[in-house]
Amino acid sequence: MKKILLIGELGEIVRSLNECLTGTFQVQICSEQIENIQAMVKITKPDMIIICQIGVEDIDSAIFTWLQEKCSKTPVLGITTNDGWKQCREFYKSEQFDVLFRPVTRNELLGKCHDLLGGKSGNSEEYGIYDMPLEKKKIMIVDDSALLLRNMKSMLEKYYKICLAKSGEQALNMIPKENPDLILLDYEMDGMDGKSTFEAMKADEDMKWIPVVFLTSIADRKSIYEVLKSKPDGYILKPPDEEKIRATIQEILEKE
């Protein structure tokens, strides 16, 4: 089994990277202090090094210089943003270094590792996993049915962070704290219905950017037309189908 040294600030991203790589590779995590990296390279003798710049504001360029000088035959993969790439662009231009930009999917990461280690990149079937982002987006589900909330949470929690609201009023109170990336909103709720909740969101400067997908149980043409008049980002008919929900969410989030 090939050995990978994973360098970065221990947090959600590094833990996700480790979880993705473990089982396919032997992974050792190391902080971004150069003294620790030098010691870990000597001890583990890695076949490949991954530097996660996410969460590290100003990574020490001496790390890259040392890797070039002392580990020139070891491939190095950076997980970074455009700003992070700009800080280290001269290193990333060399043949030893490669880069993946955030957000990164599991298959992209595993495929790139196999490429750099002299193998071939694979697909979901080869790795036996879903091609999902390493960083889970947060989805808020708003519905007055406790059963539907439980069912949808069960459908989606493997792929996304989930938060639940039982009414439009509760959702509006929760949104500033939860900061969801997308909201699945029941159109026909009792009390403050989906349309009223949606209108309140769009009137708020901090909420109006959040994509909303209506959930509706009424499938006739006139009712669907009424739903679409509010100009949501999408709508899904109840009872919800898992593949339809996931496809709709993915398509909307990829546009953001």
Sine and cosine of phi, psi and omega as CSV:
sin_phi,cos_phi,sin_psi,cos_psi,sin_omega,cos_omega
0.00,0.00,0.78,-0.63,0.00,-1.00
-0.92,0.38,0.52,-0.85,-0.05,-1.00
-0.96,-0.27,0.73,-0.68,0.02,-1.00
-0.85,-0.53,0.75,-0.66,0.14,-0.99
-0.99,-0.12,0.88,-0.47,-0.04,-1.00
-0.97,-0.23,0.92,-0.40,-0.08,-1.00
-0.96,-0.26,0.74,-0.67,0.06,-1.00
0.26,-0.97,0.11,-0.99,0.03,-1.00
-0.97,0.23,0.84,-0.55,-0.06,-1.00
-0.90,0.44,0.89,-0.46,-0.02,-1.00
-0.20,-0.98,-0.27,-0.96,-0.09,-1.00
-0.87,0.50,-0.66,0.75,-0.07,-1.00
-0.92,0.38,-0.74,0.67,0.00,-1.00
-0.90,0.44,-0.63,0.77,0.05,-1.00
-0.89,0.45,-0.63,0.78,0.03,-1.00
-0.91,0.41,-0.66,0.75,0.05,-1.00
-0.88,0.48,-0.70,0.71,0.00,-1.00
-0.88,0.47,-0.69,0.72,0.01,-1.00
-0.88,0.48,-0.64,0.77,-0.01,-1.00
-0.92,0.39,-0.66,0.75,-0.12,-0.99
-0.99,0.13,-0.53,0.85,-0.07,-1.00
-0.90,0.44,0.72,-0.70,-0.06,-1.00
0.96,-0.27,-0.63,0.77,0.11,-0.99
-1.00,-0.02,-0.57,0.82,0.01,-1.00
-0.73,-0.68,0.33,-0.95,0.14,-0.99
-1.00,0.00,0.90,-0.44,-0.16,-0.99
-0.93,-0.38,0.69,-0.72,0.12,-0.99
-0.82,-0.57,0.81,-0.59,-0.02,-1.00
-1.00,-0.04,0.62,-0.78,-0.02,-1.00
-0.63,-0.78,0.62,-0.78,0.08,-1.00
-0.93,0.36,0.19,-0.98,-0.12,-0.99
-1.00,0.05,0.15,0.99,0.08,-1.00
-0.96,0.27,0.76,-0.65,-0.13,-0.99
-0.88,0.48,-0.57,0.82,0.01,-1.00
-0.89,0.46,-0.65,0.76,0.02,-1.00
-0.92,0.40,-0.64,0.77,0.01,-1.00
-0.90,0.44,-0.70,0.71,-0.01,-1.00
-0.87,0.49,-0.66,0.75,0.00,-1.00
-0.93,0.38,-0.68,0.74,-0.05,-1.00
-0.93,0.36,-0.59,0.81,0.05,-1.00
-0.89,0.45,-0.67,0.75,0.01,-1.00
-0.90,0.44,-0.65,0.76,-0.06,-1.00
-0.97,0.25,-0.74,0.67,-0.16,-0.99
-1.00,0.00,-0.40,0.92,-0.06,-1.00
0.74,0.68,0.90,0.43,-0.11,-0.99
-0.94,0.34,0.49,-0.87,0.10,-0.99
-0.99,0.16,-0.34,0.94,-0.03,-1.00
-0.40,-0.92,0.48,-0.88,0.01,-1.00
-0.82,-0.57,0.73,-0.69,0.09,-1.00
-0.91,-0.42,0.78,-0.62,0.06,-1.00
-0.94,-0.35,0.91,-0.41,0.05,-1.00
-1.00,-0.07,0.94,-0.34,-0.01,-1.00
-1.00,0.05,-0.11,0.99,-0.01,-1.00
-0.92,0.39,0.81,-0.58,-0.02,-1.00
1.00,-0.01,-0.12,0.99,0.04,-1.00
-0.94,-0.33,0.95,-0.30,-0.12,-0.99
-0.89,0.45,-0.78,0.62,-0.03,-1.00
-0.75,-0.66,1.00,-0.08,-0.02,-1.00
-0.96,0.28,0.61,-0.80,-0.05,-1.00
-0.94,0.35,0.90,-0.45,-0.01,-1.00
-0.91,0.42,-0.30,0.95,0.04,-1.00
-0.89,0.46,-0.44,0.90,0.05,-1.00
-0.88,0.48,-0.74,0.67,-0.03,-1.00
-0.91,0.41,-0.67,0.74,0.01,-1.00
-0.88,0.48,-0.71,0.71,-0.01,-1.00
-0.90,0.44,-0.65,0.76,0.02,-1.00
-0.90,0.44,-0.61,0.79,0.05,-1.00
-0.90,0.43,-0.65,0.76,-0.08,-1.00
-0.98,0.18,-0.65,0.76,-0.15,-0.99
-0.97,-0.24,-0.28,0.96,-0.06,-1.00
-0.73,-0.68,0.67,0.74,-0.15,-0.99
-0.88,0.48,-0.40,0.92,-0.02,-1.00
-1.00,-0.08,0.00,1.00,0.00,-1.00
-0.99,-0.14,0.87,-0.50,0.02,-1.00
-0.91,0.41,0.61,-0.79,-0.02,-1.00
-0.83,-0.56,0.78,-0.63,0.03,-1.00
-0.91,-0.42,0.81,-0.59,0.07,-1.00
-0.99,-0.14,0.72,-0.70,0.16,-0.99
-0.96,-0.28,0.92,-0.39,-0.20,-0.98
-0.48,-0.88,-0.06,-1.00,0.10,-0.99
-0.92,-0.38,0.06,-1.00,0.05,-1.00
-0.86,0.51,-0.65,0.76,0.01,-1.00
-0.91,0.40,-0.65,0.76,0.03,-1.00
-0.90,0.43,-0.63,0.78,0.02,-1.00
-0.89,0.45,-0.66,0.75,-0.02,-1.00
-0.88,0.47,-0.59,0.81,0.01,-1.00
-0.89,0.45,-0.53,0.85,-0.13,-0.99
-0.84,-0.55,0.42,0.91,-0.14,-0.99
-0.85,0.52,-0.58,0.81,-0.04,-1.00
-0.91,0.42,-0.55,0.84,0.03,-1.00
-0.97,0.26,-0.67,0.74,-0.04,-1.00
-0.91,0.41,-0.29,0.96,0.03,-1.00
-0.98,0.19,-0.26,0.97,-0.02,-1.00
-0.99,0.16,0.36,-0.93,-0.07,-1.00
-0.92,0.40,-0.45,0.89,-0.04,-1.00
-0.93,0.37,-0.50,0.87,-0.13,-0.99
-0.97,-0.26,0.63,-0.78,0.12,-0.99
-0.75,-0.66,0.15,-0.99,-0.11,-0.99
-0.56,-0.83,0.56,-0.83,0.21,-0.98
-0.80,-0.60,0.70,-0.71,-0.03,-1.00
-0.99,-0.12,0.61,-0.79,0.07,-1.00
-0.91,0.42,0.65,-0.76,-0.02,1.00
-0.99,0.15,0.53,-0.85,-0.04,-1.00
-0.91,-0.41,0.71,-0.70,0.08,-1.00
-1.00,-0.03,0.30,-0.96,-0.03,-1.00
-0.87,0.49,-0.69,0.72,-0.02,-1.00
-0.92,0.38,-0.59,0.81,0.07,-1.00
-0.88,0.48,-0.70,0.72,-0.02,-1.00
-0.91,0.42,-0.77,0.63,-0.02,-1.00
-0.90,0.43,-0.65,0.76,0.02,-1.00
-0.89,0.46,-0.68,0.74,0.01,-1.00
-0.91,0.41,-0.64,0.77,0.03,-1.00
-0.88,0.47,-0.69,0.72,0.02,-1.00
-0.90,0.44,-0.64,0.77,0.04,-1.00
-0.87,0.49,-0.76,0.65,-0.07,-1.00
-0.94,0.35,-0.42,0.91,0.02,-1.00
-1.00,-0.03,0.16,0.99,0.09,-1.00
1.00,0.00,0.17,0.98,0.05,-1.00
-0.99,-0.14,-0.51,-0.86,0.03,-1.00
-0.78,-0.62,0.48,-0.88,0.05,-1.00
-0.96,0.28,0.42,-0.91,-0.07,-1.00
-0.83,-0.56,-0.05,-1.00,0.05,-1.00
-0.85,-0.52,-0.08,-1.00,-0.07,-1.00
-0.86,0.51,-0.64,0.77,-0.04,-1.00
-0.92,0.40,-0.63,0.77,-0.02,-1.00
-0.90,0.43,-0.65,0.76,-0.05,-1.00
-1.00,-0.01,-0.22,0.98,0.02,-1.00
0.94,0.35,0.53,0.85,-0.02,-1.00
-0.67,-0.74,0.26,-0.97,0.10,-1.00
-0.99,0.14,0.58,-0.81,0.05,-1.00
-0.99,0.12,0.99,0.15,-0.09,-1.00
-0.87,-0.49,0.43,-0.90,-0.02,-1.00
-0.89,0.46,0.55,-0.83,0.07,-1.00
-0.93,0.36,-0.56,0.83,0.06,-1.00
-1.00,-0.07,0.91,-0.41,-0.05,-1.00
-0.96,0.28,0.75,-0.66,0.13,-0.99
-0.97,0.25,0.38,-0.92,0.00,-1.00
-0.98,-0.20,0.79,-0.61,0.02,-1.00
-0.91,-0.41,0.78,-0.63,0.13,-0.99
-0.99,-0.16,0.76,-0.65,0.06,-1.00
-0.93,-0.35,0.82,-0.58,-0.05,-1.00
-0.86,-0.50,0.90,-0.44,-0.01,-1.00
-0.32,-0.95,0.56,-0.83,0.01,-1.00
-1.00,0.06,0.07,1.00,0.07,-1.00
-0.98,-0.18,0.91,-0.42,0.02,-1.00
-0.89,0.45,-0.57,0.82,0.00,-1.00
-0.91,0.42,-0.70,0.71,0.00,-1.00
-0.91,0.42,-0.63,0.77,0.03,-1.00
-0.87,0.50,-0.70,0.71,0.01,-1.00
-0.90,0.45,-0.70,0.72,-0.04,-1.00
-0.90,0.43,-0.69,0.73,-0.03,-1.00
-0.95,0.32,-0.59,0.80,0.08,-1.00
-0.87,0.49,-0.69,0.73,0.02,-1.00
-0.89,0.46,-0.61,0.80,0.00,-1.00
-0.91,0.41,-0.63,0.78,-0.26,-0.96
-0.95,-0.33,-0.24,0.97,-0.16,-0.99
-0.93,0.37,-0.30,0.95,0.08,-1.00
-0.94,0.34,-0.46,0.89,-0.13,-0.99
-0.95,-0.30,-0.39,0.92,-0.08,-1.00
-0.65,-0.76,0.37,-0.93,0.25,-0.97
-0.96,0.26,0.69,-0.73,-0.10,-1.00
-0.85,-0.52,0.71,-0.71,0.21,-0.98
-0.78,-0.63,0.53,-0.85,-0.15,-0.99
-0.86,-0.51,0.59,-0.81,0.11,-0.99
-0.70,-0.71,0.67,-0.75,-0.09,-1.00
-1.00,-0.08,-0.03,1.00,0.00,-1.00
-0.36,-0.93,0.25,-0.97,0.05,-1.00
-0.90,0.44,-0.64,0.77,0.00,-1.00
-0.89,0.46,-0.69,0.73,0.01,-1.00
-0.90,0.43,-0.64,0.77,0.01,-1.00
-0.87,0.49,-0.71,0.71,-0.03,-1.00
-0.90,0.44,-0.54,0.84,0.06,-1.00
-0.96,0.28,-0.55,0.84,-0.08,-1.00
-0.99,0.14,-0.51,0.86,-0.14,-0.99
-0.82,0.57,-0.72,0.70,-0.01,-1.00
-0.88,0.47,-0.50,0.86,-0.02,-1.00
-0.99,0.12,-0.66,0.75,-0.10,-1.00
-0.99,0.11,-0.50,0.87,0.01,-1.00
0.77,0.64,0.85,0.52,-0.05,-1.00
-0.93,0.36,0.44,-0.90,0.05,-1.00
-1.00,0.10,-0.35,0.94,0.00,-1.00
-0.32,-0.95,0.51,-0.86,0.00,-1.00
-0.83,-0.56,0.77,-0.64,0.17,-0.99
-0.99,-0.13,0.91,-0.42,-0.23,-0.97
-0.84,-0.54,0.86,-0.51,0.05,-1.00
-0.90,0.43,0.80,-0.60,-0.06,-1.00
-0.98,0.18,-0.50,0.87,-0.14,-0.99
-0.95,-0.32,0.59,0.81,0.00,-1.00
-0.93,0.36,0.47,-0.88,0.16,-0.99
-0.95,0.31,0.37,-0.93,-0.02,-1.00
0.96,0.30,-0.80,-0.60,0.04,-1.00
-0.97,0.23,0.96,-0.27,-0.10,-0.99
-0.98,0.20,0.02,-1.00,-0.05,-1.00
-0.88,0.47,-0.64,0.77,-0.01,-1.00
-0.89,0.46,-0.71,0.70,-0.01,-1.00
-0.91,0.41,-0.64,0.77,0.04,-1.00
-0.89,0.45,-0.69,0.72,0.01,-1.00
-0.88,0.48,-0.69,0.72,-0.01,-1.00
-0.90,0.43,-0.62,0.79,0.04,-1.00
-0.91,0.41,-0.62,0.79,0.05,-1.00
-0.89,0.45,-0.72,0.70,-0.07,-1.00
-0.93,0.36,-0.32,0.95,0.03,-1.00
-1.00,0.04,-0.09,1.00,-0.03,-1.00
-0.97,-0.26,0.79,-0.61,-0.07,-1.00
-0.88,0.48,-0.54,0.84,-0.05,-1.00
-1.00,0.06,-0.23,0.97,-0.06,-1.00
-0.94,-0.35,-0.35,0.94,-0.20,-0.98
-0.91,0.41,-0.33,0.94,-0.01,-1.00
-0.98,0.19,-0.28,0.96,-0.13,-0.99
-0.96,0.27,0.82,-0.57,0.03,-1.00
-0.91,0.42,0.63,-0.78,-0.01,-1.00
-0.81,-0.59,0.75,-0.66,0.10,-0.99
-0.90,-0.43,0.85,-0.53,0.02,-1.00
-0.98,0.20,0.62,-0.78,0.17,-0.98
-0.96,-0.27,0.81,-0.58,-0.03,-1.00
-0.65,-0.76,0.59,-0.81,0.00,-1.00
-0.98,-0.18,-0.04,1.00,-0.03,-1.00
-0.98,-0.22,0.87,-0.49,-0.18,-0.98
-0.96,-0.29,0.03,1.00,-0.02,-1.00
-0.96,0.30,0.38,-0.93,-0.13,-0.99
-0.86,0.51,-0.67,0.74,-0.04,-1.00
-0.90,0.44,-0.67,0.74,-0.02,-1.00
-0.92,0.38,-0.66,0.75,0.03,-1.00
-0.89,0.46,-0.63,0.77,0.03,-1.00
-0.87,0.49,-0.65,0.76,0.02,-1.00
-0.90,0.43,-0.64,0.77,0.04,-1.00
-0.88,0.47,-0.73,0.68,-0.08,-1.00
-0.95,0.32,-0.38,0.93,0.03,-1.00
-0.87,0.50,-0.46,0.89,0.01,-1.00
-0.97,0.24,-0.17,0.99,0.01,-1.00
0.88,0.48,0.81,0.59,0.12,-0.99
-0.96,0.29,0.10,-1.00,0.03,-1.00
-0.99,0.16,-0.21,0.98,0.05,-1.00
0.09,-1.00,0.12,-0.99,0.10,-0.99
-0.57,-0.82,0.48,-0.88,-0.01,-1.00
-0.72,-0.69,0.72,-0.70,0.01,-1.00
-0.99,0.14,0.60,-0.80,0.12,-0.99
-1.00,0.04,0.50,-0.87,-0.10,1.00
-0.93,0.37,0.63,-0.78,-0.12,-0.99
-0.94,0.33,0.62,-0.78,0.07,-1.00
-0.98,-0.17,0.77,-0.64,-0.10,-0.99
-0.85,0.53,-0.73,0.68,-0.04,-1.00
-0.91,0.42,-0.62,0.78,0.02,-1.00
-0.90,0.43,-0.69,0.72,0.00,-1.00
-0.89,0.46,-0.76,0.66,-0.04,-1.00
-0.89,0.46,-0.66,0.75,0.01,-1.00
-0.90,0.44,-0.67,0.75,0.00,-1.00
-0.91,0.42,-0.72,0.70,0.01,-1.00
-0.88,0.48,-0.74,0.67,-0.04,-1.00
-0.87,0.49,-0.69,0.73,-0.03,-1.00
-0.89,0.46,-0.66,0.75,-0.02,-1.00
-0.94,0.34,-0.70,0.72,-0.05,-1.00
-0.92,0.39,-0.51,0.86,0.02,-1.00
-0.93,0.37,-0.34,0.94,0.02,-1.00
-0.99,0.13,-0.31,0.95,-0.09,-1.00
-0.96,0.29,0.00,0.00,0.00,0.00
